[in-house]
Amino acid sequence: MVRISDRKRRPLEQSGLPRQRFHDPRHCSASLLLAQGVAARTIMERLGHSQISLTMNTYAHLSPALEREAARALETALTGGD
């Protein structure tokens, strides 16, 4: 029986990339999409989560920059300035 992690390990070794846990690429993808402003619901659907709370509880805490961006957007909306 060949495990998924075994199938993934061989191409990584051949490419010279470091070893990764099974969910590392998934985690990276979700984090990058959030940082690019992709809607959380879209990310939830791509990951196959049944509830958006799972997606947000798992990934949204990763980027303080997202918090700063949200604060700036709210300030702009309230003051009408840049």
C-alpha positions in Angstrom: 0.0 0.0 0.0 1.4 3.4 -1.0 0.5 6.3 1.2 -0.3 9.7 -0.1 2.6 11.2 1.8 5.0 8.7 0.1 3.7 9.8 -3.3 4.2 13.4 -2.5 7.7 12.9 -0.9 9.4 11.5 -4.1 8.6 14.5 -6.3 9.7 16.9 -3.5 13.0 15.1 -3.1 13.6 15.1 -6.9 12.9 18.8 -7.1 15.2 19.6 -4.2 12.4 21.2 -2.1 12.4 20.6 1.6 10.2 17.9 3.2 6.7 19.1 4.0 3.8 17.8 6.1 0.8 16.8 4.1 -1.3 19.9 4.9 1.6 22.4 4.5 0.8 23.3 0.9 -2.9 23.6 1.7 -2.2 25.9 4.6 0.2 28.0 2.5 -2.4 28.3 -0.3 -5.2 29.4 2.1 -2.9 31.9 3.8 -1.7 33.4 0.5 -5.3 33.7 -0.8 -6.4 35.5 2.3 -3.5 37.9 2.1 -4.5 38.6 -1.6 -8.0 39.6 -0.5 -9.8 36.5 -1.8 -13.1 36.1 -0.1 -13.1 33.7 2.8 -16.2 31.9 1.4 -14.2 31.2 -1.8 -11.3 29.8 0.2 -13.7 27.7 2.3 -15.1 26.1 -0.9 -11.7 25.5 -2.4 -10.5 23.7 0.8 -13.8 21.7 1.1 -14.7 23.0 4.5 -18.3 22.6 5.4 -18.4 25.8 7.5 -16.7 29.2 7.1 -15.9 29.3 10.8 -13.5 26.4 10.3 -11.7 28.2 7.6 -11.5 31.5 9.5 -10.6 29.9 12.8 -7.8 28.0 11.1 -6.3 30.6 8.8 -7.5 34.2 9.5 -5.2 34.7 12.5 -2.1 34.3 10.4 -1.8 37.8 9.0 -1.7 40.9 11.2 -1.4 42.8 7.9 -4.9 41.8 7.1 -6.1 43.4 10.3 -4.3 46.6 9.5 -5.7 46.6 6.0 -9.3 46.1 7.4 -8.8 49.0 9.8 -7.6 51.3 7.0 -10.5 50.3 4.8 -13.0 51.1 7.7 -11.3 54.4 8.4 -11.5 55.3 4.7 -15.2 54.4 4.6 -16.0 56.4 7.7 -13.9 59.5 6.8 -14.2 59.4 3.0 -10.4 60.0 2.8 -7.5 58.0 1.5 
